[in-house]
Amino acid sequence: MPTVTPAQYGEDRQLGDSGGRVLVGNAVRGRPEADVPALAAAPAARGRWTWVAKHRQLLLDIAAVLIAAADVWLGYSWNRDAEMYSLVLSGVAAAALVLRRRFPFLTLLLTVPGFFVGWSELAAMIALGTVARYRVLGWQTLVGAALVWAARFFWWPPDKFLAAEWQQHVHNAIYGCLVAGLPLAIALLAHAREELSTRIAELAVSRERERLLHAHAIRADERARLAREMHDVVSHQVSLIAMQAGALRVASVDANAKQVAGTIRMLSTRTLDELRQLVSVLRTTSGDDSPQPGVEELPQLIATSGMPVTLTVLGSAPMPAPISGAAYRTVQEALTNIRKHAGGAKVTVRVDLNDDELRVEVHNGPPPAPRTTPPLPSGGHGLMGLKERANLLEGTFEAGPTADGGFTVKIAIPTLR
C-alpha cells in the first residue's frame, strides 16, 4: 500500500512515498530551486500571449499581405519577361488585403484583375474567404466565387487560351473549382464553428437557469416545510403560554403575580405576532417584503424587557431597513441572553447613527446575586446568527466577556457602499 507522510506548516514540504503516487491533504513536494526561473518567466510569457491575443487581427492582416506579396514575387521571379501591368495589378491585389475587413467585396474586386493577368492567386483566395466569412452564401459571395473561378479558368493573353487543348480547359475548370471552393469551405466551417459556440453558450446559460430554478423550487419547499413546523409546533406552544398567562392574571389575587402574568401574556402575544410574520415571510418566494422592526422600536423593546436598561442613541441619520433591522435584532438577542445568564444585571445600550457606519454596543455588568433557578436552555445559535447577519451586510461582530465580569456585544455595519 502506498503511504503518505504529510508535512507540517513551516517545514520543507516533501511527499514521503513508499511506492505509490497518492497525494493526500497537505502532502506536497517542495518545489526545486531550478523551477524558480520558470516561475519568474511565466508572467512575462503570459504578457506576451496577452499582447498577441489583443492584436490578433492586425497580425493576421499583416501575415495575409506578406503571404500574398510572396506569392506575387515567386510568380514574377520565373516569368520576368511578363508585361509590367501584370506586376502592378498583382501588387495592387496584395496591398488591397489591408482593406479586407472593412471593405471585403471591394477588396475581392481589386484582387481579381491581378489574379487574371498576374500572379495574385493567394490574394484572391484570401479575399474570397473574407467575403464568405462575413456574407456567408450571399450574392456577393457567389459573384466573388464566380470571378475567382473565371480568373483561374481563362488565360491571359486570350490567344493562348484559345490555342489550348480541350483537356487543358477541363483541367483548368476543375482546378478553378478547387481554388474558389477552398476559401468558401474554410469560411463556412469557421461560420459553423462560431454558430456552434454560440449555441453551446446559450445551452450553458439555459442549463444554469434551469439549475437556479430547480434550486429555487427546492428552497421554496424547504421554506414551506419550516413554515409548517413553526406554525404547528412553536406557535401552538406559545399560544398555550399566552392563554395560561391570561388565566393566571384573572385568577390571581396578588398584584405582583398579576403584573408578572400580564408581562408574560404581552411577551407571548408579541412573540406570536413575530412568528406569524416570520411564517408569512417563509411562505413567500419573493423574499422578505414585510416591514421589520428597526432602531425606532428600540425604546419599546427596552421598556418591555423587564430589566434596568439605559439606552443612548447618538445621531439621527436615516438607516436602510436591513441595517436598522440588524441593530434591532442585535439588541433583542443581547437582552435575551442577559435575561438568561445575568438576570438583574445593569445593562447599557449604545447606538451610534452616522452617515458612514452604524455601531451598536450592548454591555451588561455581573449579575447582582448567584442564580437560584436552573438556567434556560441555550444552543449558542443567537450570537452565531448575529455574526452571519453582520457578515451579510459587510459588517463586523464582536462578543465576549469583560474584565468586570460582564459581557459585551458589539456590531458595526457600514451604511455607504
C-alpha positions in Angstrom: 0.0 0.0 0.0 1.4 3.5 -0.8 1.9 5.6 2.3 2.0 9.4 2.6 3.6 11.5 5.3 2.0 15.0 5.4 4.4 17.8 6.1 3.8 20.3 8.8 3.5 24.0 8.2 6.9 25.8 8.2 8.8 22.6 7.2 10.2 21.7 3.9 7.1 20.2 2.4 8.1 16.8 0.8 6.0 13.9 -0.1 7.0 10.7 1.6 6.0 7.9 -0.8 6.9 4.3 -0.3 5.8 3.1 -3.8 2.6 4.8 -4.8 1.5 8.0 -6.4 -1.0 9.1 -3.8 -1.2 12.8 -2.7 -3.3 13.5 0.4 -4.1 16.6 2.4 -1.1 19.0 2.5 1.4 16.4 1.4 3.1 18.4 -1.3 6.5 18.1 -2.7 8.8 21.0 -2.2 9.4 22.9 -5.5 13.0 22.5 -6.7 15.1 25.6 -6.9 15.5 25.1 -10.6 11.8 25.9 -11.1 12.2 29.4 -9.8 13.4 31.0 -13.1 10.5 29.2 -14.8 8.0 30.8 -12.4 9.6 34.2 -12.9 9.3 33.8 -16.6 5.7 32.7 -16.5 4.2 36.2 -16.1 6.3 37.5 -19.0 5.1 34.7 -21.2 1.5 35.4 -20.3 2.0 39.1 -21.0 3.3 38.3 -24.5 0.4 36.0 -25.2 -2.0 38.7 -24.0 -0.4 41.2 -26.4 -0.7 38.7 -29.2 -4.4 38.0 -28.5 -5.1 41.7 -28.3 -3.5 42.4 -31.7 -4.5 39.1 -33.3 -6.5 40.7 -36.2 -3.7 43.1 -37.0 -1.1 40.4 -37.1 -3.4 38.2 -39.3 -3.8 41.1 -41.8 0.0 41.7 -41.9 0.6 37.9 -42.4 -2.0 37.9 -45.2 -0.4 40.8 -47.1 3.1 39.2 -46.7 1.9 35.8 -47.9 0.2 37.4 -50.9 3.3 39.5 -51.7 5.5 36.4 -51.5 3.1 34.6 -53.9 3.4 37.6 -56.4 7.2 37.7 -56.1 7.6 34.0 -56.6 5.4 34.1 -59.7 7.3 37.1 -61.1 10.7 35.5 -60.4 10.2 32.8 -63.0 8.4 35.0 -65.5 10.4 38.2 -65.6 9.6 38.9 -69.3 5.9 39.5 -68.5 4.2 42.8 -69.0 4.6 45.5 -66.3 0.9 45.9 -65.8 0.8 42.2 -64.7 3.2 43.0 -61.9 1.4 46.3 -61.0 -2.0 44.7 -60.8 -0.6 41.8 -58.8 1.0 44.2 -56.3 -2.3 46.2 -56.0 -4.1 42.9 -55.3 -1.6 42.0 -52.5 -1.8 45.5 -51.0 -5.6 45.6 -51.1 -5.8 42.9 -48.5 -5.3 45.6 -45.8 -8.9 46.7 -46.6 -10.4 43.2 -46.5 -12.1 43.6 -43.1 -13.6 47.0 -43.8 -14.5 46.5 -47.5 -14.4 42.8 -48.2 -16.2 42.8 -51.5 -14.3 45.8 -52.9 -11.0 44.0 -51.8 -12.1 40.9 -53.8 -12.8 43.0 -56.9 -9.3 44.6 -56.6 -7.6 41.2 -56.4 -9.4 39.6 -59.4 -7.5 41.6 -62.1 -4.1 40.8 -60.6 -5.1 37.1 -60.5 -6.3 37.1 -64.1 -3.3 38.8 -65.7 -0.7 38.2 -63.0 0.2 36.0 -60.0 -2.1 37.2 -57.1 -3.9 33.8 -56.7 -3.5 33.6 -53.0 -4.6 37.2 -52.6 -7.8 36.5 -54.4 -8.4 33.3 -52.4 -7.9 35.2 -49.1 -10.3 38.0 -50.2 -12.9 35.4 -51.3 -12.6 33.7 -47.9 -13.1 37.0 -46.1 -16.3 37.8 -48.2 -17.7 34.3 -47.4 -16.8 34.8 -43.7 -18.9 38.0 -43.5 -21.6 37.3 -46.1 -21.8 33.5 -45.8 -23.7 32.5 -49.0 -25.0 35.9 -50.1 -24.9 37.2 -53.6 -21.5 38.9 -53.0 -20.0 35.5 -52.1 -21.5 33.8 -55.1 -20.3 36.6 -57.5 -16.9 36.6 -56.0 -16.6 32.8 -56.3 -17.6 33.0 -60.0 -15.0 35.7 -60.6 -12.2 33.7 -58.9 -13.2 30.6 -60.9 -13.2 32.6 -64.1 -9.8 34.2 -63.3 -8.4 30.7 -62.9 -10.1 29.1 -65.9 -9.3 31.8 -68.5 -5.8 32.6 -69.5 -4.1 35.8 -70.4 -3.4 36.7 -73.1 -6.5 35.4 -74.9 -4.7 33.8 -77.8 -3.0 31.3 -75.5 -6.4 30.4 -74.1 -7.9 29.9 -77.5 -4.9 27.8 -78.7 -5.0 25.4 -75.7 -6.4 21.9 -76.0 -9.8 20.9 -74.5 -8.1 18.7 -71.9 -6.3 21.8 -70.5 -9.6 23.7 -70.3 -11.2 20.8 -68.4 -8.2 20.7 -66.1 -8.4 24.5 -65.5 -12.1 24.3 -64.8 -11.5 21.6 -62.2 -8.6 23.5 -60.7 -10.7 26.7 -60.7 -13.4 24.9 -58.6 -10.7 23.9 -56.1 -9.3 27.4 -55.9 -12.7 29.0 -55.4 -14.1 26.2 -53.3 -11.3 26.0 -50.7 -11.8 29.5 -49.2 -15.5 29.0 -49.3 -15.3 25.8 -47.4 -12.9 27.3 -44.8 -15.1 30.3 -44.3 -18.3 28.3 -43.9 -16.5 26.0 -41.5 -15.5 29.0 -39.4 -19.0 30.3 -39.5 -20.5 27.0 -38.4 -18.0 26.8 -35.6 -19.0 30.3 -34.4 -22.7 29.3 -34.5 -22.0 26.1 -32.7 -20.1 28.0 -30.0 -23.0 30.5 -29.7 -25.5 27.6 -29.3 -23.3 25.9 -26.7 -23.1 29.1 -24.8 -26.9 29.6 -25.0 -27.3 26.0 -23.9 -25.0 26.5 -20.9 -27.0 29.6 -19.9 -30.2 27.7 -20.3 -28.9 24.9 -18.1 -27.7 27.3 -15.5 -31.1 29.0 -15.5 -32.8 25.6 -15.1 -30.4 24.8 -12.2 -31.3 28.0 -10.5 -35.0 27.4 -10.9 -34.6 23.9 -9.5 -32.6 25.3 -6.5 -35.4 28.0 -6.0 -38.0 25.3 -6.1 -36.1 23.2 -3.5 -35.6 26.3 -1.4 -39.3 27.1 -1.6 -40.3 23.6 -0.5 -37.9 23.8 2.5 -39.2 27.2 3.5 -42.8 25.9 3.3 -41.8 22.9 5.5 -40.2 25.2 8.0 -43.2 27.5 8.0 -45.5 24.5 8.7 -43.3 23.3 11.6 -43.2 26.7 13.1 -46.9 27.2 12.8 -47.8 23.8 14.1 -45.3 23.4 16.9 -43.9 26.7 18.1 -47.0 28.8 17.6 -49.0 26.2 19.4 -46.8 26.2 22.4 -46.5 30.0 22.6 -50.3 30.2 22.3 -50.7 27.9 25.3 -48.3 30.1 27.3 -50.3 33.2 26.4 -53.6 31.5 27.4 -52.2 30.2 30.7 -50.7 33.7 31.5 -54.1 35.3 30.8 -55.9 32.7 33.1 -53.3 33.3 35.8 -53.8 37.1 35.6 -57.5 36.7 36.0 -57.4 34.1 38.8 -54.6 35.5 40.9 -55.2 38.0 43.7 -51.6 39.0 44.2 -50.8 42.3 42.4 -47.2 41.2 41.7 -48.5 37.9 40.2 -51.0 39.8 38.1 -48.2 42.1 36.8 -45.9 39.1 36.0 -48.8 37.3 34.3 -49.6 40.4 32.3 -46.0 40.7 31.2 -45.8 37.1 30.2 -49.0 37.4 28.2 -47.8 40.6 26.5 -44.5 39.0 25.5 -46.2 35.8 24.3 -48.6 37.8 22.2 -45.7 39.8 20.7 -43.9 36.5 20.0 -46.9 35.1 18.3 -47.1 38.2 16.1 -43.4 37.9 15.1 -43.9 34.2 14.5 -46.8 34.8 12.2 -44.8 37.4 10.4 -41.9 35.0 10.0 -44.2 32.3 8.8 -45.6 34.6 6.1 -42.1 35.5 5.0 -41.1 31.9 4.8 -44.2 31.2 2.7 -43.4 33.9 0.2 -40.9 33.2 -2.6 -40.0 36.8 -3.4 -38.1 37.5 -0.2 -38.7 39.5 2.9 -41.2 42.1 1.9 -42.9 42.7 5.2 -41.9 45.5 7.5 -39.3 44.7 10.1 -38.7 46.4 13.5 -35.8 48.8 13.5 -33.9 51.3 15.6 -37.1 53.3 16.1 -38.7 50.4 18.1 -35.7 50.0 20.5 -37.3 52.2 23.2 -40.4 50.0 23.2 -38.3 46.8 23.2 -36.3 48.1 26.2 -39.4 49.2 28.1 -40.9 45.8 27.9 -37.7 43.9 28.7 -38.2 44.0 32.5 -34.5 44.8 33.2 -32.7 48.0 34.2 -31.5 49.2 30.8 -30.0 52.5 29.8 -30.4 53.4 26.2 -28.3 56.0 24.5 -28.9 56.9 20.8 -26.4 59.2 19.1 -27.1 60.8 15.7 -30.2 60.7 13.6 -29.0 59.6 10.2 -31.6 57.5 8.4 -30.7 53.9 8.1 -31.7 51.3 5.4 -34.2 48.8 6.5 -31.8 45.8 6.6 -29.2 47.7 8.7 -31.8 49.1 11.1 -33.3 45.6 11.5 -29.9 44.2 12.2 -29.4 46.7 15.0 -32.8 45.9 16.5 -32.1 42.1 16.3 -28.7 42.6 17.9 -30.2 44.4 20.9 -33.0 41.9 21.2 -30.7 38.9 21.2 -28.3 40.6 23.7 -31.2 41.3 26.1 -32.5 37.8 25.7 -29.0 36.4 26.6 -28.7 38.8 29.6 -32.1 37.7 30.9 -31.0 34.0 30.6 -27.5 34.3 32.1 -27.3 37.5 34.1 -30.8 38.3 35.3 -31.0 41.6 37.2 -27.7 43.0 35.9 -27.4 46.6 34.8 -27.4 47.0 31.0 -26.3 49.8 28.8 -27.3 50.0 25.2 -25.4 52.5 22.9 -26.5 53.1 19.3 -24.4 55.4 17.2 -26.1 56.5 13.9 -23.9 58.4 11.5 -23.6 58.8 7.7 -20.8 56.2 7.3 -21.5 53.5 9.8 -23.9 52.1 12.4 -22.5 51.0 15.7 -24.4 49.1 18.4 -22.9 48.1 21.7 -24.8 46.2 24.5 -22.9 45.8 27.8 -24.1 44.2 31.0 -22.4 44.0 34.3 -22.1 41.0 36.5 -25.4 39.5 38.0 -26.2 41.0 41.4 -26.7 37.6 43.0 -25.9 34.0 42.2 -28.6 32.2 40.1 -31.0 30.2 42.2 -33.1 28.8 39.4 -32.0 26.4 36.7 -30.6 28.1 33.6 -32.7 28.3 30.5 -31.7 26.2 27.5 -29.3 27.8 25.1 -27.7 26.5 22.0 -25.5 29.4 21.1 -27.2 29.9 17.8 -28.3 33.5 18.6 -24.8 35.0 18.5 -24.0 32.9 15.5 -27.0 34.3 13.7 -26.0 37.9 14.6 -22.5 37.3 13.2 -23.9 35.8 10.0 -26.3 38.8 9.7 -23.3 41.2 10.1 -21.3 39.4 7.5 -24.1 39.5 5.0 -24.2 43.3 5.5 -20.4 43.6 5.2 -20.1 44.5 8.9 -18.2 43.2 11.9 -19.4 41.5 15.0 -17.7 41.1 18.4 -18.9 39.4 21.6 -17.1 38.3 24.7 -16.7 38.7 28.5 -15.4 41.9 30.1 -13.0 42.4 33.0 -15.7 43.4 35.4 -17.4 40.0 35.0 -20.0 41.2 32.5 -20.4 40.6 28.8 -20.4 42.9 25.7 -21.9 42.6 22.3 -20.7 44.9 19.5 -21.8 45.2 15.9 -20.6 47.7 13.2 -22.2 47.9 9.8 -21.2 50.3 7.0 -24.0 52.4 5.6 -22.2 53.6 2.5 -21.2 51.0 -0.2 
